[in-house]
Amino acid sequence: MRKTLNVEVTQPQYVVITDVAFAQVDAWFGHTRRDLKMDIIYPEDQSGKVYPCVVWICGGAWLRMDKSAHLAYLSKLARKGFVVASVEYRTTNEGAYPIQIQDVKAGIRYLRAHAKRYCIDNEYFGVMGESAGGYLTCMAALDNDPALDVGEYLDQSSKVQAACPWYPPTDVTRMHYETAEQCAASPESLLLGQNTMTHKEDAYQICPVSKVTKKAPPFLILHGNQDQTVPFSQGEVLHDVLEEKGCDVTLLELTGADHADIRFFQKATWKEIIAFFNRTLR
């Protein structure tokens, strides 16, 4: 049997590039340096069309991260007409805040500086991340302090136009620990570089809820109402503060979902995410 198929080209090809170095950072007490890397998925055709960019930020309690962990899911966004970049950032094993958000912002500036190379529309950047990456998503969207932009491509903006944090810690001063000793070893205390229970004022200053203004970009907050790691109330408090400021915000409550639950990777959830970025980045 023979068949002939006349195929009309209606979709671009999707290019995947891994381990793109976007910045160099200290690796060993000022004596050595290492690359920070990102993975990029982007649509490419011969028309010169450009696409909005969504930057993904991996979770891991700020202790460990794998930028490539969710590329299979992130390709859903690429197939809907977005460039997707998953960025590496330094963990608390290498230093306390703000090096983590400095790295994320460096990644955004790199992408803007190389927008033509990756078919990116420079005007439209979104951020999305889970847990610790959800926290950094919030901070990338809310904290535009120029002091957080360090390194290269400082002529480029690190501001974003939309944010979609998944189960983010938004007010670490409300995280419950029985004793200060227990809190001292918490991921939040390691991030701050101080015990968040005994240094609540300092801790609050690095919380997303402390950075909210009426100029915040649109937010879609995803949180499971059975989260045993980052309580659902953490998503609620950010939603409420944004709403009080008159911001564009939606809290999407996933019924029965725990932290990093498989429900976050189902079609119904991604339909909401894609609709949000289509609305805010087009």
Secondary structure, DSSP 4 states (H G I P E B T S, - for coil): ----------S-EEEEEEEEEEEEEE-STTS-EEEEEEEEEEEE-SS---EEEEEEE--STTT---TTTTHHHHHHHHHTT-EEEEE----TTT--TTHHHHHHHHHHHHHHHTTTTTTEEEEEEEEEEETHHHHHHHHHHH---GGG--SS-TTS----SEEEEES----GGGS--SSHHHHHTSHHHHHHTS-TTT-HHHHHTTSGGGG--TTPPPEEEEEETT-SSS-HHHHHHHHHHHHHTT--EEEEEETT--TT-GGGGSHHHHHHHHHHHHHH--
